[in-house]
Amino acid sequence: MRTTAAVLWEPGGTWEVTDVELSPPKAGEVLIELAASGLCHSDEHLVTGDLPAVLPMVGGHEGAGRVAELGPGVTDLAVGDPVVTTFLPSCGRCPCCARGLPNLCDDGAGATLGPQLDGTYRVHAADGTELGQMCLLGTFARHTVVPVRSVVRIDEGFPLELAALLGCGVTTGFGSAVHTAELRAGDTAVVVGVGGVGANAVQGARIAGCRYVVAVDPVEFKRDSARELGATHVASSVDEAWGIVSELTRGRMADAAILCTGIAAGADLQPALQLVGKRGRVVVTALANATDETASLSLLDLTLYEKQIRGALFGSASARYELPRLVEMHNTGQLKLRELVTTEYSLEQINTGYEDMRAGRTIRGLIRY
């Protein structure tokens, strides 16, 4: 079938909205008619070249819609089902899935590279060029074909434009606080960077019962948004946050600091380690350039104070368990979703959406189809 998609042809380029041909779903795949897609910073990493990928590629990995067609052998979904796409497939059989770590599924190892799990392509340009799909999904399109392993069915009636946010930013941020940082009632948390992920780390810390949640961002609008989402205190820099946390905790410092900046850098680690106290956790959720292998930190702090550095992929969450739970949290008023969407765009406005993100004008931009 023919559909419309936003394609990135080369690093440093812009998204080109164009007609493409979509092959029907193969075994274990489904065709989805999308309702919305979030504008996540990870797709910006394709543009900057920070994230390895084989271009050209249809971007987008944070989406929701309805199943339009089933591939052979798909029995656990039906045409018309409302679903959320998740950027990490889960096979349920590899060692990580068997250990209860589906976010580290072996199928997800090359998910950003381009082709589908069988090494072939479902999206084709007008001239026949094969187009990859970001994280096997490519949600910057009105329709997409994806592995059934990469979708989660949700309850009928839940707003699909809000459900799209669960595919990455909400779950990653929430999970970084609740699962990876293991925050508990009475803890003190610092969230560095209040974008689409950091805003939800703030929510996760609040929902976990933290006594103090300090949000750090140089943009005043984002600091104000953090307060609305549950931050008890805000700061414009890590240095300013250190003074706030030190005073609040009488020098004991935070239980966890979660790095949700636009791009992670090795130089971020030591300032983050100084924000946490004994047995404090620094959670690195932000993506770094694939070639960045240097970090500055005090190894003595790690030993003498048992401080820890932890990576967080998809918030250490299981999509099939977490997404329905987050839906219920929203339904009961615990989790805010509509408040995350600063601006809605058409697919044709995608480059404007990313300009707004770079300028710090949005928490989360959303494409509505």
GIKA-V784122 format. One record per backbone hydrogen bond with DSSP energy under -0.5 kcal/mol. CO is the residue of the C=O (numbers start at 1). NH is the residue of the N-H. E is the energy in kcal/mol with one decimal. If there is no record, write none. Layout:
CO	NH	E
CO	NH	E
//
This chain:
1	22	-3.7
3	20	-3.0
4	142	-2.0
5	7	-0.6
5	18	-2.8
6	59	-1.6
7	9	-0.6
7	16	-2.8
8	56	-0.6
8	57	-1.9
10	13	-1.9
15	17	-0.6
16	7	-2.7
16	18	-0.6
18	5	-2.6
20	3	-2.5
21	23	-0.5
21	124	-2.5
26	29	-1.7
28	148	-2.8
29	71	-2.4
30	146	-2.4
31	68	-3.4
31	69	-1.4
32	34	-0.8
32	144	-1.9
33	66	-2.2
35	369	-2.4
36	64	-1.6
37	367	-3.3
38	40	-1.0
39	365	-0.5
40	43	-0.9
40	44	-0.7
41	45	-1.3
42	46	-0.6
43	46	-0.6
43	47	-1.1
44	48	-2.3
45	49	-1.0
45	50	-0.8
45	51	-1.7
47	12	-3.0
50	52	-0.5
50	290	-1.5
53	55	-0.7
56	132	-2.1
57	8	-2.9
57	59	-0.6
58	134	-2.8
59	140	-2.7
60	138	-1.2
60	139	-1.5
61	63	-0.6
62	38	-2.8
63	85	-2.5
64	35	-3.2
64	36	-1.5
65	83	-2.8
66	33	-2.7
67	80	-3.0
69	31	-2.7
71	74	-1.7
72	28	-1.8
73	75	-0.7
78	81	-2.2
81	67	-2.2
82	154	-2.1
83	65	-2.1
84	152	-2.3
94	98	-2.7
95	99	-1.3
96	101	-3.0
97	100	-1.6
101	104	-2.1
102	105	-1.7
105	108	-1.5
106	109	-1.3
108	111	-1.4
110	113	-1.7
111	136	-0.7
113	54	-1.9
114	133	-1.9
116	119	-2.3
120	116	-3.1
122	23	-3.2
123	131	-2.8
124	21	-3.1
125	128	-2.1
129	125	-3.1
131	123	-0.7
132	58	-3.1
133	136	-2.4
134	137	-2.4
134	138	-1.4
139	141	-1.6
140	6	-2.7
142	34	-1.8
144	32	-3.1
146	30	-2.6
147	150	-2.0
148	151	-1.3
149	90	-1.1
150	86	-3.0
152	84	-2.4
155	158	-1.3
159	162	-0.8
159	163	-2.2
160	164	-1.9
162	165	-1.0
163	166	-1.6
164	167	-1.6
165	168	-0.9
165	170	-2.0
167	87	-1.0
168	172	-3.1
169	173	-2.4
170	174	-2.8
171	175	-2.5
172	176	-1.9
173	177	-1.4
174	178	-2.7
175	179	-2.2
175	180	-2.2
176	181	-2.0
177	183	-2.0
184	187	-2.1
187	211	-1.9
187	212	-1.4
188	255	-2.5
188	256	-1.3
189	214	-2.9
190	192	-0.5
190	258	-3.0
191	193	-0.7
191	216	-3.0
192	260	-3.1
193	195	-0.6
195	199	-2.4
197	200	-0.8
197	201	-1.4
198	202	-2.1
199	203	-1.5
200	204	-2.5
201	205	-2.4
202	206	-2.2
203	207	-3.0
204	208	-2.2
205	209	-0.5
205	210	-2.3
206	209	-1.3
209	186	-2.6
212	189	-2.5
213	215	-0.6
213	232	-1.7
213	233	-2.0
214	191	-2.7
215	217	-0.5
215	235	-2.3
216	193	-3.2
218	220	-0.6
219	223	-1.9
220	224	-2.6
221	225	-2.0
222	226	-2.2
223	227	-1.7
224	228	-1.6
225	229	-1.4
226	230	-0.7
226	231	-2.8
227	230	-0.9
233	215	-2.4
235	217	-2.3
237	241	-2.1
238	242	-2.2
239	243	-1.4
240	244	-1.8
241	245	-3.0
242	246	-2.6
243	247	-1.9
244	248	-2.5
245	249	-2.3
246	251	-2.5
247	250	-0.7
249	252	-1.2
254	277	-2.5
255	281	-2.2
256	190	-2.0
257	259	-0.5
257	283	-2.8
258	192	-2.8
258	260	-0.7
259	285	-1.7
259	286	-1.9
264	289	-0.5
265	268	-2.1
266	269	-1.2
266	296	-1.4
267	271	-0.6
268	272	-1.6
269	273	-2.7
270	274	-1.8
271	275	-0.6
272	275	-1.1
272	276	-0.6
273	276	-0.8
275	254	-2.6
277	280	-2.3
280	308	-2.6
281	257	-2.4
281	283	-0.6
282	284	-0.6
282	310	-3.1
283	259	-3.2
283	285	-0.9
284	312	-1.8
287	264	-2.9
289	292	-1.9
291	293	-0.9
295	297	-0.5
296	270	-1.1
297	299	-0.9
298	302	-1.1
299	303	-1.6
300	304	-3.2
301	305	-2.0
301	307	-1.0
305	279	-3.2
308	282	-2.8
310	284	-3.2
312	314	-0.5
313	316	-1.5
314	317	-1.4
317	319	-0.6
318	321	-0.7
318	322	-3.6
319	323	-2.2
321	325	-1.0
322	326	-2.6
323	327	-2.2
324	328	-1.8
325	329	-2.1
326	330	-2.2
327	331	-2.3
328	332	-1.9
329	334	-2.2
329	335	-1.4
330	333	-1.5
334	336	-0.5
337	340	-1.7
337	341	-0.6
338	341	-1.0
340	342	-0.9
340	364	-0.9
343	366	-2.0
345	368	-2.3
346	349	-1.4
347	350	-1.6
349	353	-2.1
350	354	-1.9
351	355	-1.9
352	356	-2.3
353	357	-1.8
354	358	-2.5
355	359	-1.8
356	361	-2.7
356	362	-0.5
357	360	-1.5
364	342	-1.8
364	343	-0.8
365	39	-2.5
366	345	-3.0
366	368	-0.5
367	37	-2.1
//
